[in-house]
């Protein structure tokens, strides 16, 4: 899809008519977000079952091998999210991809101090999730996924460091709640993508609502200031 930049009627003195000479090409893609959140739901379910004791401690390597695909899928989602000009979604998905990779490597190799190191990693991810929550307010369903993920990371981190069984049970329970929320979000976003309108509520408002309900001019507004168009990041 190719479209000229919208004319705002205030050209800069040193580049008159530049907008009329500039054409930026956009390539429509399917939303990668349903895949991303389905992956969160499945991988968090497997990990939470290990924390709850559904799987034996000797099954850690099997769990590690099971969540490896989550790394690949969410990394792919982040690449397409970058192409779709959604830096927040790309950052969240790429970071989750790194989290699954780190967990799968440590669980599989079982190095000395592995649980403690994963515990610290999860605590850092809890801070990361809080930061993402502060910039995700316009998409309430996605925001809710991160809100639930924050205590999951926090309790998973504490469990890895302290190794108290009750912390593992709490973390596992929250992880299952995260899986349910992520599954709903994925399904709602997929229906929205297929029908071209919101079917199940995802809580969009502001710019997020305009992105779905607005016209092409809304999507092209401020395009010249976005990464990939401006000269420096």
N, C-alpha and C positions, 0 to 999 in steps of 0.2 A: 504494500500500500504506500503510495507516494502522495504527499500533500504539501502545499506551500505553507509557510509560517503564517499564522493569522496576523492581519494588519491591525495594529493598535493605534495607528495614526500619529505616532510621534517618533519618526525616524531620527537617528542621530545625525548631526550636521555633517560629520565627516564620511558618512556612508549612505547617501541618499539612494533610495530605491533598492537597498540591499535585500530586503525581504522579498521583493518581487523577483530577484535573481537567484534566490536560495531555495533549494528543494531538499527536504530530508525524507528519506525512505524508511518506513516502518514495516515490520513483518509481523502480522498477527499470529499468535500462537495460542494453543489451548492452555488453560490455566494449569500449572503444575502443582498447585496447592492441595487438591484432594489427595494426590499421591503422597505428598509430604506428610499430611496428617494421618492418613491410613498407616503409613510406615511408623509414625510415632506411636499410634495405638497398638500395633502388633508387637513392636520391639519392647515397649514399656510393659506390656502384658507378660511377655516371656521373662523379662528382668524381674518384675514384681513377684512372679511365681517363685523365683529363686529366693528372693528376700523373705517370702512368707513361709518357706520350707516345703512348698509343694514339690519342688525338685530336691533331691539329695545334694549335699555339698559335692559329691563326686560327679555330679552332672554339670559342673561349671564349664567344662570344655564344650559340651554339647550346646549349652546356652550361648557360649561365645561364638560358636560356628553358626548358630541360628540368627544372631543379630548382626553378623557381618553384612548381609545384604542391605540392612538398614543404612549402613554407611554409604554404600554405592548409590542407593535410590535417593537418599536425601541430598547427597552431593550433586546428583543429576538435577534434582529439583532446584537447588540453589543456583545452578548455572542458568536454567531457564528463567528463574525469577530475576536474575540480573539482566537477562535479555529483555524481560518485560518491564524493566525500569522500576522494580520494587526492591529497593535496597534493604528494607527492614525484613521482608520475607526471605530474601537471599541470605542475609546475615543469620537469621534464626535457623534456617534449614542447614546451612553450611556448618554452623556451630553444633547442631544436633548430630550431624554426620560425623564430626570429629569426636563427639562424645561416645557414639556407638563404636567407632573404631578403637578408641582408647580402652573402652570396657571389654571389647572382644579380645584384644591383644593381651590385656592383663589377666582376664579370666582363663584364656587358653594357655598362656605361658606360666601362670602362677609364680611370678618372681617373688623373692623375699620382699616383704613390705608392700606388696601389691594392694591389699585392702586399704591400708592407710593412705597410700598415694591416690587411689581412686576416691577415697573419702575427701581428701583435700580438693581434688578435681571437682567433685560434686558440689562442694561448698562454694567454689569459685563460680560454678554454673548457676548456683542459686542467686548470686549477686548479678550475674549476667542476665538471668531471667527477670529480675527486678528492674534492671535498666531497660530491657525490651518492653516491659509492661508500661513504662512511662511514655513510650512513643507509639504504642499500639492501640490507643484508646478509641480510634475511629472505627475499629473492626472488633466488635465486642466478643464474637465467638472465638476469634484468634487470641484476643486479649485474655479470655477465660482459660484457654489452654495454657498460656504462660503463667497465669495466676495459680493454677493447680500444679504446674510443673515446678514452681518455686519451692513450696514445702517438700515436694518429692526429692528434689536435689538436696535440700537442706537436711532432711532426715536420712537420706542415703549417705550423705557425707558424714553425718554424726555416727551412723551405723558402721561405716568403714573404719572410722578412727577408734570408736569406743568398743565396737563388737558386742554390744548388748543386744540380746535377742528381741527385746521389746521394741527397740528402735528399728530393727529389721521388719518387724510385723507392721509397725506404723508406716514405714516407708513403702512396704509392699501394698498396703491398703490404699494409700494415696496414689500409688502408681496405677492401680486398677481404676481408680476414679479418673485419673488422667487419660487412660486408655478409652474410657467411655466418652469423655468430653471430646477427645481428639477424633474418635470415630464419628460422633455426631457432626462435628465441624467439617470433616472430610465429606460426609454424605450431603450435608447442606450445600457446601460449595460445589459439589459435583452436580447436584440438581440445578443450582443457579447457572452453572456453565451450560448445561444441556438445554434448559428452557429459556435462557436469556433474560431471566428475571428471578427475583428472590422468591423461593417456594417455602423453605423453612427459615425461620428468623435467624439471622447471623449478626444482627445489631449494627448494621452499617449506618453511619451518619456523617455529615460533613463531606469532606473530600472523598472518603471511601464510598459514600452513597452516590456522589456525583460520578465516580469512576464507573459505576454500573448503570445508573439511570441517565447520565448526561449524554450530550452529543459529541461529535468528533472534535468540535472547537474546544470543548472543555478539556479533552485529552491532550490537545496540542498547546494549551496555554503554558507559557514559560518553558517551552521545549528547548529553546536555545540556551537555557541556563543549566540543562541537565548533563550529567556525565555522559561522555561519548559524543557530545556536541560542542560543549565548551572546551577550551584549549587545555586547561589543567583541571585535575580532580581536587 
